[in-house]
Amino acid sequence: MWRRIAIAGLIGAVGGVLVPLLGGRLMGGSLDLLARIFPGSHLWLRQLGAAVGVDFGIATQLVTGGVEGALFRARDRLNIAT
C-alpha cells in the first residue's frame, strides 16, 4: 500500500513541476500573484523563495508545485487505499 502511495506522490510531483514549466500556476503561484496585485496585502510568499535562494520566481514555483502535486496525489491515493 505504501509503495503505491509513494509512486502516486512521485507522479503528482512530476505533474506539479510541469504546470509552472508550461506557464500555469498552482496554489503557491496563484497566492503570490494575488499578493502582487494587491499592494497592501500582508501575504508575503517571498520567504518561500528565500528558502530556495531567489524571489518567488520560477524556481520556487517548481519546488512548491512539486510539493503540492505530490501531497495532493499521495493524499488522493491514500483515500482510495483505505
C-alpha positions as a printed NumPy array, in Angstrom:
array([[  0.   ,   0.   ,   0.   ],
       [  2.761,   2.49 ,   0.943],
       [  4.623,   1.781,  -2.264],
       [  1.554,   2.73 ,  -4.305],
       [  1.155,   5.92 ,  -2.291],
       [  4.83 ,   6.81 ,  -2.863],
       [  4.538,   6.16 ,  -6.607],
       [  1.371,   8.268,  -6.751],
       [  3.194,  11.052,  -4.887],
       [  6.078,  10.915,  -7.349],
       [  3.705,  11.096, -10.31 ],
       [  1.924,  14.03 ,  -8.651],
       [  5.255,  15.785,  -8.081],
       [  6.161,  15.451, -11.762],
       [  2.777,  16.853, -12.732],
       [  3.135,  19.657, -10.21 ],
       [  6.506,  20.627, -11.681],
       [  5.16 ,  20.531, -15.237],
       [  2.367,  23.028, -14.531],
       [  4.683,  26.043, -13.905],
       [  7.004,  24.907, -16.692],
       [  4.086,  25.109, -19.106],
       [  3.072,  28.569, -17.868],
       [  0.401,  27.616, -15.333],
       [  0.103,  28.334, -11.638],
       [ -0.789,  26.154,  -8.706],
       [ -1.841,  27.398,  -5.266],
       [  1.51 ,  28.945,  -4.305],
       [  1.885,  30.758,  -7.619],
       [ -1.705,  31.973,  -7.525],
       [ -1.336,  33.314,  -3.99 ],
       [  1.876,  35.107,  -4.974],
       [  0.12 ,  36.665,  -7.973],
       [ -2.718,  37.893,  -5.75 ],
       [ -0.247,  39.335,  -3.247],
       [  1.484,  41.25 ,  -6.045],
       [ -1.803,  42.553,  -7.488],
       [ -2.906,  43.984,  -4.133],
       [ -0.059,  46.208,  -2.908],
       [ -1.47 ,  46.497,   0.635],
       [ -1.559,  42.737,   1.06 ],
       [  0.057,  41.242,   4.154],
       [  0.619,  37.958,   2.356],
       [  4.321,  37.519,   1.708],
       [  5.448,  34.398,  -0.105],
       [  8.933,  35.715,  -0.704],
       [ 10.105,  33.847,   2.397],
       [  9.422,  30.628,   0.482],
       [ 11.559,  31.963,  -2.321],
       [ 14.316,  32.825,   0.113],
       [ 14.418,  29.156,   1.156],
       [ 15.212,  28.28 ,  -2.463],
       [ 17.607,  31.207,  -2.753],
       [ 15.605,  33.514,  -5.027],
       [ 12.464,  35.634,  -5.035],
       [  9.172,  33.767,  -5.573],
       [ 10.013,  33.069,  -9.198],
       [ 10.031,  30.044, -11.439],
       [ 12.441,  28.046,  -9.252],
       [ 10.214,  28.481,  -6.207],
       [  7.115,  27.706,  -8.26 ],
       [  8.75 ,  24.475,  -9.443],
       [  9.564,  23.429,  -5.873],
       [  6.172,  24.37 ,  -4.423],
       [  4.397,  22.868,  -7.436],
       [  6.218,  19.586,  -6.94 ],
       [  5.334,  19.526,  -3.252],
       [  1.702,  20.482,  -3.929],
       [  1.344,  17.828,  -6.623],
       [  2.978,  15.126,  -4.515],
       [  0.86 ,  15.84 ,  -1.457],
       [ -2.369,  16.072,  -3.424],
       [ -1.821,  12.844,  -5.357],
       [ -0.498,  10.875,  -2.361],
       [ -3.449,  12.023,  -0.253],
       [ -5.817,  11.076,  -3.039],
       [ -4.234,   7.632,  -3.295],
       [ -4.33 ,   7.21 ,   0.486],
       [ -8.068,   7.894,   0.495],
       [ -8.582,   5.293,  -2.247],
       [ -6.445,   2.711,  -0.45 ],
       [ -8.267,   2.932,   2.874]])
